[in-house]
Amino acid sequence: MKFREIYVSEGFPELAVIIHPRVPGATVDKLRRALIGMADDPAAAPILARVKFKGFAPASDREYDGVRRVYKQTGQ
């Protein structure tokens, strides 16, 4: 079977973690540190290996502008 590309988007960050605005800032910071720290945590190594994932990296909201553009272009 052959496929023909009809649109190729720019690259996107992976696995966005979204936290509800009502979550206290201290909890958000604690979660952020825990997720980003997984790559250097020996206890997390088996979890990351099992899901074939290198770990989390910080991202800004702006890095997801391309995702929003694609949703807008597709009428979503």
C-alpha positions as CSV (number, residue, x, y, z in Angstrom):
1,M,0.0,0.0,0.0
2,K,1.3,3.5,-0.9
3,F,0.6,6.6,1.1
4,R,0.7,10.1,-0.2
5,E,1.6,13.0,2.1
6,I,-1.1,15.6,2.1
7,Y,0.4,17.7,4.9
8,V,3.6,17.6,7.0
9,S,3.6,19.6,10.1
10,E,6.5,21.0,12.0
11,G,7.9,18.9,14.9
12,F,6.0,19.0,18.2
13,P,7.1,18.5,21.8
14,E,6.0,15.1,23.2
15,L,3.9,14.1,26.1
16,A,2.5,17.4,27.4
17,V,1.7,17.3,31.1
18,I,-1.2,19.6,31.8
19,I,-2.1,20.6,35.3
20,H,-5.4,22.2,36.3
21,P,-5.2,25.8,37.3
22,R,-6.6,25.0,40.8
23,V,-3.7,22.8,41.7
24,P,-1.5,24.8,44.2
25,G,1.7,26.2,42.9
26,A,3.8,24.2,45.4
27,T,2.3,21.0,44.1
28,V,2.9,22.0,40.5
29,D,6.6,22.7,41.3
30,K,7.0,19.4,43.2
31,L,5.5,17.5,40.2
32,R,7.6,19.4,37.7
33,R,10.8,18.6,39.6
34,A,9.8,14.9,40.0
35,L,9.1,14.4,36.3
36,I,12.1,16.3,35.1
37,G,14.3,14.5,37.7
38,M,13.2,11.0,36.6
39,A,16.0,10.8,34.0
40,D,18.6,11.0,36.8
41,D,16.7,8.9,39.3
42,P,17.9,5.3,39.5
43,A,14.6,4.2,41.0
44,A,12.8,5.6,37.9
45,A,15.1,3.9,35.4
46,P,13.1,0.7,35.2
47,I,9.9,2.7,34.6
48,L,11.4,4.7,31.8
49,A,13.0,1.7,30.2
50,R,9.7,-0.2,30.3
51,V,8.0,2.5,28.3
52,K,11.1,3.2,26.2
53,F,11.1,6.9,27.2
54,K,14.2,8.9,28.0
55,G,12.5,11.3,30.4
56,F,10.8,14.6,30.7
57,A,12.2,18.0,29.8
58,P,10.8,21.5,30.6
59,A,8.8,23.2,27.9
60,S,7.2,26.5,27.6
61,D,3.6,27.2,26.5
62,R,5.0,28.8,23.4
63,E,6.5,25.5,22.2
64,Y,3.0,24.3,21.7
65,D,2.0,27.1,19.3
66,G,2.5,24.8,16.4
67,V,0.0,22.3,17.9
68,R,-2.6,25.1,18.2
69,R,-2.0,26.2,14.6
70,V,-2.6,22.6,13.3
71,Y,-5.8,22.4,15.4
72,K,-6.9,25.7,14.0
73,Q,-6.1,24.7,10.4
74,T,-8.1,21.5,10.8
75,G,-11.1,23.3,12.3
76,Q,-10.7,22.0,15.8
